[in-house]
């Protein structure tokens, strides 16, 4: 099967499986992911777990992602939530499937301060010749385990162009 830029999920999974067990491999994977998706790379998130349909990402609280109130910026939260949902769903797809975000809803329940843990869970749909829409959610939690934000992302999955 030919690889395409439109269908990176299977490529990312292979890269994860190769790098994650190595010392510093998760950080290297996360850095490479940031090079592939430059805007999402700006927040410096680190992928801790990457299974088809389940992803855990960590985001450090630092000046680069803060707002004027001294908490993690709303758009940084949306960014890390979208990144986690995309990895969860696209990482479960083979190279014949590509995806694009078609909608996002973000609820902010508490000021986000300190290191954050983002967990995205996706039900994996069957993707054939026609596009399929699927909703993937990510919870963003602080160190006490309280939810500071919830991201609901709508992904359209369909056949990759060759």
Secondary structure by P-SEA (a helix, b strand, c coil): cccccccaaaaaaaaaaacccccaaaaaaaaaaaaacccccccccccccccccbbbbbbbbccccccccccccaaaaaaaaaaaaaaaaaaaccccbbbbbcbbbbbbccccccbbbbbbbbcbbbbccbbbbbbbbbbbbcccccccbbbbbbbbbccccc
